Amino acid sequence: MKYFLKILSFGGLALTVAPAALVLAGVLSWRMHAALMLAGAALWFATAPFWMRRAADAA
Amino acid sequence: MNASPQGKLAARLDAMNEFDRAPVSPERLRGPGGFIGLYAGEHVAGTEFVIGPLFVAHGVATGDLLWGLLAGNLLAVLSWAFLCAPIAVRTRLNLYWHLRKITGPNLLFVYNIVNALMFCFLAGAMISVAATAVGIPFDMPMPGLDDLYPTSVAWALTTLAVGGVVTALAVLGFDRIAWFSKIASPWLLLVFLASGLAVLPQLGVESFADLRTVANEKIWTGVPAEGRVRFTFWHVTFFAWFANMAMHIGMADLTILRYARKWQYGFASAFGMYLGHYLAWVASGVLVALAIQQGGEVAPGPIAWLGAGAAGLIAVVLAGWTTANPTIYRAGLAMQTITPNWKRWKVTLAVGAATTVAALFPALMMRLLDFVALYGLILMPMGAAIFADFWIFPKIGLCSGYAEWQKIAFDWPAALAWIGTLAACRLMHAMWGWDIFFLGLPGWFVATGLFTGLSFLRQRLRREARPAAS
């Protein structure tokens, strides 16, 4: 389950950054990039809290 | 039992830090991974949305920015690795207990209050940053680069609302927010990167060959905005070096690096510097260039919208909120020494209220470069005192940790070195017109020299006076 959640989380991060590269390459519109970034944010914040460790920081 | 005011003050301070009194035990030491994550997360904050644009406003040229950030961030990393980390791993004490040995509890109390005030202003800037994103859906008029006072009723109401929420969350607890901040940091970093990339075509970049021309002609043009000093390579280098002066040269990160197995973990700060203070500053500079080209607003919220739409607004709010919260919490901890009978939530509430009032003034956000430099400069002399006490004193036959050994409540050599250094920096500024960004380096030598010289005098005088007294 955790493995699956991690895949979804990293998919969210990919959705955050990859569309921008496609906008730069001229194959994706800015509007679509903004929509995909929002979807990426939703995916990341919906899944990452379930597997990221809650251990205290070094401090 | 010591019932004097000095004794009470010392007892209050000590009680708050009691749990951290002992050096870190070997089983609690950590590997490099934790430090990489910590530094990378801590230095991708809401304020990065302001600093990149301010470089553009100061008319820095492309080469000066890129090379200056490379050099300045390298110097910052070296300061963490060679100044702060070696002392941290040898003493394993946090800043509070280490400084207490040198300054005595009463001078440390003063340091705590100054530190808390600085934290309040810093958190205020972060709340202002978040407010610029929250206000967009309500068509709030944004403050401009030169605005120092509240610009509209809508700005005041939005800032008060954001400050109220941030304070309420800080009152409710710190741990959950710290954890959420950790979750948000990798996403935030990618938002900066993606935003910068996505707007390049609108600036005229159609291929990699265009990058240099667009950077020189449209982003970092070398022409400052009206009323701003033009930044050179040296401004950028020294700003990047001293942006976290309080943490490395000022030794605040003793508290973090004391958990490091090896002093070399100080190099982990490179992840914070080159991701947050290089990539994010460059990306936010690109965003503001587009805003200027379109004749739009240059506040963090609007420029994040240009780069990433709604995700950009969320990023600005989260980046502001997750960094303002621990800052308010730390300020509350420091302030609690003045009001020992208040519950922690009451102190946090008071600090949050003060921070929110500070956030009403866009000056904190729009003059962030100057404020950050001032913040580091004010706290730096105590870091220099720690350096001298640890490395120089044993070599010249002076006693380290003299205040603790002699049970001195207020160490006057440390106090005079602190005040004297700031006075010397003021003088350098007045006489030679040196910008605040350049004062930290000579100031460090002044602080180290003053503290060493005055401590030498004091320890010698006491040594000579002792036989006569006995």
Interface residues (C-beta under 8 A of the other chain):
Chain A: G12 L13 T16 V17 P19 A20 A21 V23 L24 G26 W30 R31 H33 A34 A35 M37 L38 G40 A41 W44 F45 A48 P49 M52 R54 A56 D57 A58 A59
Chain B: R30 G34 F35 G37 L38 D175 A178 W179 F180 K182 I183 A184 P186 W187 L190 V191 L193 A194 S195 G196 L197 A198 L200 P201 Q202 V205 E206 T255 I256 Y259 A260 A308 G309 A310 A311 G312 I314
